[in-house]
Amino acid sequence: MSYTPKLNLPLLAPNQAQKHVTVNDAIARTDALVHLHLESIGIALQPTEIADGACFLVHEAPDAELADAAGQIAWRDDGA
């Protein structure tokens, strides 16, 4: 799959099946970035109860569950 260079939004591929999945992912990412409101800065552990749309800045040295997101913004979308 190809992505945009700046916002890393997914691009549709020619003859792609289930195009709505890619489009919905791009819309959700754009929504999270355009209306960015951080619930917490520097979380090291994943919160247990998170509402969809909540955004967090992940600590530089998080636990193993968030290790891939160190120093990045994480948001909850569609239960994940």
Contact map, one row per residue, 1 for C-alpha under 8 A:
11100000011110000000000000000000000000000000000000000000000000000000000000000000
11110000011110000000000000000000000000000000000000000000000000000000000000000000
11111001111000000000000000000000000000000000000000000000000000000000000000000000
01111111111000000000000000000000000000000000000000000000000000000000000000000000
00111111000000000000000000000000000000000000000000000000000000000000000000000000
00011111000000000000000000000000000000000000000000000000000000000000000000000000
00011111100000000000000000000000000000000000000000000000000000000000000000000000
00111111110000000000000000000000000000000000000000000000000000000000000000000000
00110011111000000000000011001100000000000000000000000000000000000000000000000000
11110001111100000000011011000000000000000000000000000000000000000000000000000000
11110000111110000000011000000000000000000000000000000000000000000000000000000000
11000000011111010010011000000000000000000000000000000000000000000000000000000000
11000000001111110000000000000000000000000000000000000000000000000000000000000000
00000000000111110000000000000000000000000000000000000000000000000000000000000000
00000000000011111000000000000000000000000000000000000000000000000000000000000000
00000000000111111110000000000000000000000000000000000000000000000000000000000000
00000000000000111110000000000000000000000000000000000000000000000000000000000000
00000000000000011111110000000000000000000000000000000000000000000000000000000000
00000000000100011111111000000000000000000000000000000000000000000000000000000000
00000000000000000111111100000000000000000000000000000000000000000000000000000000
00000000000000000111111110000000000000000000000000000000000000000000000000000000
00000000011100000111111111000000000000000000000000000000000000000000000000000000
00000000011100000011111111100000000000000000000000000000000000000000000000000000
00000000000000000001111111110000000000000000000000000000000000000000000000000000
00000000110000000000111111111000000000000000000000000000000000000000000000000000
00000000110000000000011111111100000000000000000000000000000000000000000000000000
00000000000000000000001111111110000000000000000000000000000000000000000000000000
00000000000000000000000111111111000000000000000000000000000000000000000000001000
00000000100000000000000011111111100000000000000000000000000000000000000000000000
00000000100000000000000001111111110000000000000000000000000000000000000000000000
00000000000000000000000000111111111100000000000000000000000000000000000000000000
00000000000000000000000000011111111100000000000000001010000000000000000000100000
00000000000000000000000000001111111100000000000000000000000000000000000000000000
00000000000000000000000000000111111100000000000000000000000000000000000000000000
00000000000000000000000000000011111110000000000000000000000000000000000000000000
00000000000000000000000000000011111111000000000000000010000000000000000000000000
00000000000000000000000000000000001111100000000000000110000000000000000000000000
00000000000000000000000000000000000111111000000000000111100000000000000000000000
00000000000000000000000000000000000011111000000000000111000000000000000000000000
00000000000000000000000000000000000001111110000000000011100000000000000000000000
00000000000000000000000000000000000001111110000000000001111000000000000000000000
00000000000000000000000000000000000000011111000000000001111100000000001000000000
00000000000000000000000000000000000000011111110000000001111001000000000000000000
00000000000000000000000000000000000000000111110000000000011011100100000000000000
00000000000000000000000000000000000000000011111000000000000001101100000000000000
00000000000000000000000000000000000000000011111100000000000000001100000000000000
00000000000000000000000000000000000000000000111111000000000000000000000000000000
00000000000000000000000000000000000000000000011111000000000000000000000000000000
00000000000000000000000000000000000000000000001111100000000000000000000000000000
00000000000000000000000000000000000000000000001111110100000000000000000000010000
00000000000000000000000000000000000000000000000011111100000000000000000000010000
00000000000000000000000000000000000000000000000001111100000000000000000000111110
00000000000000000000000000000001000000000000000000111110000000000000000000111000
00000000000000000000000000000000000011100000000001111111000000000000000000110000
00000000000000000000000000000001000111110000000000001111100000000000000011110000
00000000000000000000000000000000000001111110000000000111110000000000000011100000
00000000000000000000000000000000000001011110000000000011111000000000001111000000
00000000000000000000000000000000000000001111000000000001111101000100111111000000
00000000000000000000000000000000000000001111000000000000111111000000011100000000
00000000000000000000000000000000000000000100000000000000011111000000011000000000
00000000000000000000000000000000000000000001000000000000001111100010010000000000
00000000000000000000000000000000000000000011100000000000011111111110010000000000
00000000000000000000000000000000000000000001100000000000000011111110000000000000
00000000000000000000000000000000000000000000000000000000000001111110000000000000
00000000000000000000000000000000000000000000110000000000000001111111000000000000
00000000000000000000000000000000000000000001110000000000010001111111110000000000
00000000000000000000000000000000000000000000000000000000000011111111110000000000
00000000000000000000000000000000000000000000000000000000000000001111110000000000
00000000000000000000000000000000000000000000000000000000010000000111111111000000
00000000000000000000000000000000000000000000000000000000011111000111111100000000
00000000000000000000000000000000000000000100000000000000111100000000111110000000
00000000000000000000000000000000000000000000000000000000111000000000111111000000
00000000000000000000000000000000000000000000000000000011110000000000101111100000
00000000000000000000000000000000000000000000000000000011110000000000100111110000
00000000000000000000000000000001000000000000000000011111000000000000000011111000
00000000000000000000000000000000000000000000000001111110000000000000000001111111
00000000000000000000000000010000000000000000000000011000000000000000000000111111
00000000000000000000000000000000000000000000000000010000000000000000000000011111
00000000000000000000000000000000000000000000000000010000000000000000000000011111
00000000000000000000000000000000000000000000000000000000000000000000000000011111
